Amino acid sequence: MAYVSKETKKELAPAIKKVLAEYGVKGTIKVNNYSTLVVTLRKVPAGLFTDEEIANGDVNVYHIERFYEGTAKKFLTKLLAAMKGDKWYDRTDAMIDYFDTAWYNDIKIGEWNKPVEVI
């Protein structure tokens, strides 16, 4: 069963903040329903994402390599690795309807009521 605690978030936060700072991005980290670690990007440098990627808002963390290119792809890959840390695992087998993961990860580019600021 997916579970991420506030303590786990605190442990992962320094690595996540380091990746954000490396690329000049400002963001927030939160736990949603004790099952999902969410990083919301609030301010991003111009040129990191295309207008279409910003308008979409949600990052498909399972297909970053397919939907992103260049610096955005490198940034999101590093960010996801930092969010997983060394405690994350995924023993899911959808063929037999068995879902076992440490927790879910979610990356958002802004929110519906507060769009990302391009600096």
C-alpha positions as CSV (number, residue, x, y, z in Angstrom):
1,M,0.0,0.0,0.0
2,A,1.3,3.4,-1.0
3,Y,2.2,5.5,2.0
4,V,4.4,8.6,2.4
5,S,4.7,10.3,5.7
6,K,5.6,13.9,6.6
7,E,8.9,12.6,8.0
8,T,9.8,11.0,4.6
9,K,9.0,14.3,2.9
10,K,11.4,16.0,5.3
11,E,14.1,13.5,4.5
12,L,13.6,13.9,0.7
13,A,13.2,17.7,0.8
14,P,17.0,18.7,0.8
15,A,17.7,16.6,-2.4
16,I,14.6,17.9,-4.1
17,K,15.4,21.5,-3.2
18,K,19.0,21.0,-4.5
19,V,17.7,19.9,-7.9
20,L,15.2,22.9,-8.0
21,A,18.0,25.3,-7.2
22,E,20.4,23.8,-9.7
23,Y,17.9,24.7,-12.5
24,G,16.7,28.0,-11.0
25,V,13.2,26.7,-10.3
26,K,11.1,27.6,-7.2
27,G,8.6,25.0,-6.0
28,T,6.7,23.6,-3.1
29,I,6.7,20.1,-1.7
30,K,3.6,18.5,-0.1
31,V,2.1,15.1,0.8
32,N,-1.3,14.4,-0.6
33,N,-3.6,11.9,1.2
34,Y,-0.5,10.2,2.7
35,S,0.0,8.4,-0.6
36,T,1.5,10.9,-3.0
37,L,4.5,13.1,-2.8
38,V,3.7,16.3,-4.9
39,V,6.2,18.9,-6.1
40,T,4.5,21.9,-7.6
41,L,6.7,24.2,-9.7
42,R,5.9,27.9,-8.9
43,K,8.6,29.8,-10.8
44,V,10.6,28.5,-13.8
45,P,13.2,30.2,-15.9
46,A,12.2,31.2,-19.4
47,G,13.0,28.5,-22.0
48,L,12.9,25.5,-19.6
49,F,9.4,24.4,-20.8
50,T,7.5,25.2,-23.9
51,D,4.2,27.1,-23.8
52,E,2.4,23.9,-24.5
53,E,4.1,22.1,-21.6
54,I,3.2,24.9,-19.2
55,A,-0.4,25.0,-20.4
56,N,-0.7,21.2,-19.8
57,G,0.3,21.7,-16.2
58,D,0.7,18.0,-15.2
59,V,3.8,16.0,-15.8
60,N,3.4,12.3,-16.7
61,V,6.1,10.9,-14.4
62,Y,6.0,7.5,-16.1
63,H,6.8,9.0,-19.6
64,I,9.2,11.9,-19.1
65,E,11.6,10.6,-21.7
66,R,8.8,10.4,-24.2
67,F,7.1,13.8,-23.8
68,Y,10.1,16.1,-22.9
69,E,13.4,17.1,-24.5
70,G,16.6,18.8,-23.7
71,T,17.0,20.6,-20.4
72,A,13.4,20.0,-19.4
73,K,13.9,16.3,-19.7
74,K,17.1,16.4,-17.7
75,F,15.5,18.5,-15.0
76,L,12.4,16.4,-14.6
77,T,14.4,13.1,-14.6
78,K,16.7,14.5,-11.8
79,L,13.7,15.8,-9.9
80,L,11.9,12.5,-10.1
81,A,15.0,10.6,-8.9
82,A,15.3,13.0,-5.9
83,M,11.6,12.5,-5.1
84,K,12.1,8.7,-5.1
85,G,15.2,8.8,-3.0
86,D,16.6,5.4,-1.8
87,K,13.4,4.2,0.0
88,W,11.1,4.1,-3.0
89,Y,10.2,0.8,-4.6
90,D,7.6,-0.5,-7.1
91,R,6.7,-4.1,-7.2
92,T,3.5,-3.5,-9.2
93,D,2.3,-6.3,-11.5
94,A,-0.8,-5.1,-13.4
95,M,-1.1,-8.4,-15.2
96,I,-2.3,-10.0,-11.9
97,D,-3.9,-6.8,-10.5
98,Y,-1.2,-6.5,-7.8
99,F,-0.2,-2.9,-6.9
100,D,2.6,-2.4,-4.4
101,T,4.6,0.8,-4.5
102,A,6.2,2.8,-1.7
103,W,4.3,6.0,-2.7
104,Y,3.2,7.8,-5.8
105,N,5.0,10.8,-7.2
106,D,3.4,13.8,-8.9
107,I,5.0,16.8,-10.5
108,K,2.8,19.8,-11.4
109,I,3.7,22.9,-13.4
110,G,1.6,25.5,-11.5
111,E,-1.9,24.9,-10.3
112,W,-5.3,25.5,-11.8
113,N,-5.9,28.6,-9.7
114,K,-2.2,29.8,-9.6
115,P,-0.3,29.4,-12.9
116,V,3.4,29.0,-13.0
117,E,5.4,32.2,-13.2
118,V,8.0,32.3,-16.0
119,I,11.0,34.4,-14.9
